[in-house]
Every structure is written in C-alpha cells, then in structure tokens.
Amino acid sequence: MTHRKSDTTTPAKPGLRRRQFTGGLALGSLAFGASAQTAAPAQGFPDRPIRIVVPYAAGGPSDTVTRVVGQRMSQFLGQPVAVENRAGASGLIGMEYVVRQPGDGYTMVMFSQGGSVLNTATREKMPYDLLKDFRAIGNMAVMPQVAVISNNIPARTLAEFVAYAKANRGKLSFGSSGTGSSPHLMGELLKATTGIDMVHVPYKGTGPATIDLISNQIQFLYTEVPVLIENIRNGSIRAIAISTPRRSPLLPNVPTMEEAGFPQFTGANWFGLAVPSSTPTPVVNILNSALVRALDHPDTRASLTGQGAYADPGPAEKFDKFLRDEVERWRGIMRTTKVKVH
C-alpha cells in the first residue's frame, strides 16, 4: 500500500536572549533576574486592548476555543481581547515571540498540549524554557481525543483491534499529524504497551490522514473528536474509544479508554493561557479572575460543548501543577516509546 508521507524537518530556532529567572510558573514562586523587564503595576490594569497569541493558523480547535473564551473575557476586563495568529514551526514561532514581550499582561499566549508540553518533552533544544519563561494564567478547555479505525478492520472495540493487530503483525499502519505529535506518540505507546506492530505514517495534518483512513491506506488514527466527528457520524470511519475519563457529549455511545480496558491511554488535548514570567502577581490574578468568570458563563460553556470541549476553570496554581505533571508524563512516554524528535 502507498502512503502520502509528510517531510518532517527541524524548525529553525532564532536566537533568543534568555531571561534569567529562577522561579517557575506558580504564583509567588517567581524570582526576577537583573535582565527582567519592569512591568507596569496592576493599578488601572487593563487600560488598553489585550491580545492572545495563538501559535497556530486560524480555524483550528486551538484558535476557535481561544476566540470564544477571549471574547467573553473582554466583558469582564472592560477592554477588547483580540486573537493574533502567529503560526509556524509546530508552535515555536508564536511561543518565542511572546516570551520576548514585556510582562505587563497585555500579551498572553495560548498553551496547548502540542505547542507547549510536547515540544518541551520531545525536543533536546528549545529556544525558551516552558517552566521558567512563562507564567500560568489558567486552563481554558479540555478537548477529548478519539481512537478511530478503518471500516475494513473487523473490530468494534479497542481490545478487538489490538487482537486483530497481533494476528496481523506488520500489516497495519497508523497515521498522525507529524512526528512527535500526540497522535504519533499515542500510537507508539499503544504499540509499546500491547506488543502490536504498526508502521507510523506522518502526514501534513489530520485531513490527509483521514482520507487515507477512509480508503484503508492506514488503519488507525488518534486525534481530537471535532476533527473526525462528521466522518464518524456518516459511518466512513469507526470510533472505538475516547481518551478522557468521561465520555464525549458528541459521541455518548463511544466508551472511554478506561471503560475499554486501557486506562494508560487516558488524556486529552487542552488549551490554556500564559504570560511572560516577568508579569506581576496582581496582573496574573486579574487575568485569571476574568478567565474563570468567562468559563463559568453558560454561553461559553455551551459554545465549548458544541466544539466537543468542556471548560476547565481554576486558579493559576492549578494550571501550573498540571503543566509540570504533563511535561513529566510525556517525558515518560518518550522513554517508553523511544521516539526521537530532532
């Protein structure tokens, strides 16, 4: 069978004058170095528009979630909140741009599983330090992922698919949106923990991978629910498990990974907000308060549900701990799967 593979290249890393901070993301733990920019006090903040940099192109899940939440945050901040897309290099370009901005609260960045944690966990060299150069504001939303298979595979559950793969060693392949992506690593983790043998086929996005799944050029794919929901509903591919501990409201009949007997595959994509680490605590508190209020609004929750996500409000400390746990989790997955990303 033929595969349309994507070329995976290492993004150029422009020079970055590292800021000398010793603290992490948690509130109150940040120690400012001599080179830190002086941030404006929280009094009167905000008195002009705020922007959220999304390090991906417009139209994807990270962009749409950020626009919904940012628009609602503007209501509680009393200032417009604009979304600015700075895509490229798997999120590195937008992230590095924000780390260079003043820590005054007027520039936030959208954190996601791929652009922040996976880059940190999978790459040996980074143009910034995720846990030192940024400061958490809070998580916006969690988006479940789903495991899907080709209709040509005679399996209705994840356990049946694993059994079929074991009986057909070397004959199956799985797709991903690129080497080092969450779909790639979860496929490798499935191989490592179950003993099945599948060939990884990286693509330039989930769209072409889905086309090849429908035509049985690949047999397995793992990605966000909204990306595949129409194909699942029209029966062109088959959903066998949801990644989150609770079922997706868009696919209520699809069991969770834990229900399917594979709790080690529990996880999801998520979308949070952060600022440069020189941002003072009072400003962080104001932004977090606006975020929590925005996520508690029924219209925001309804909009997120329609996109296959659910709100995840909480203090900045909660998101800080989550980020650190996610980095360690994915570093462990890297050790288990032995995947190398250059």
Steps between C-alpha positions, in 0.01 A plus 500: 500500500605855434521776755512876460770583750588849614854629526593565859768763545646666801381861520751775499549641845564871496729633767340584827658703775408283796345673797662410826210391716530241771133451577242287326144562405341477843376820652737647753791276396650726236837666569588781260847516347691814423396491133124481566292775348323726744127431481227754556316478833155339509334828601287607207563174314384457235470843343545393136425198278651160579608240247528123513759351267397162359812328361295322233304595191145629527212256484633209705374387844758708690399812307124456531512421873723803567271734306192386692668540839686820413184673384328417829805608704480845341161545668659461845822687423326802352738497202501323161684168490631426150639171369820519293614193306877451473533153355807298406759249620250293700412798719856610572479828309201635689627379836841659452340825388299526822793422726669812358206726589480718813348333805219753527198272445412643160636200308390148588574179314283196444664189645402158364613145543690502171646849474617524859534169685583265213762734359662520843479126562618384158767748390852510641548868415238771542514878444326554835442323831131423536508477879716808560427745220120488531253541782165322514170686482273196483357227282214586269369169374561128459430332167466120498682298238364190333651181361354411160559213260433417138168334422700223333620383840265238654509652849242688705705569813856598584564154646381338177723732297804409712422129453463548124829692484680222688364247252616715207845614608668742263192540281346806665596867511387803696497865404584822682525872440879476520792339682495587870132597497254364753338264243845365414609447861170341604527259209854412605385460861227260386763297319741499795246403764301239304773343288330571168696595189382798290690726261482875572403722206538877570286745303482876456192522718208280598300568182712289262540233769122473528467460122743210508322347800173502309667328202679251730848625408550527876296315760522701825490869595478689829409867513249759631133409485380809303752432222344160426144539624332530158687198362402301808136606474475416130654159560808539279725416797436324832558651846609248764610699808506850653815622675349691794372348829147601400326441168472770237156663474546488122555122510307376802497137379878473465666360816794664674846345490454393861166338421667326208763356735790732407526763777862580408374679190288750693579858405382783277600812319451818698530875450622741768637852537838624619704821508871585509639406840581860596127574526422602862260302717227769520473505120494119486220501758292744295541294183424176680185649658375610156578156358315314776197728466503454122510121534216504752274686258231265360545629145872420512435151629235439234735618225783278625268200521398560140868479406545172684683657795416585860606789723771445760507806729728535800779706660834555330664260745280218374611553140862537612496158667318347204767628260782355707320165530436495124866563419606212724229272361602558139868466580412161645311411182806600300715264706248218457457543125865592430384757244763755396405848378779718362 
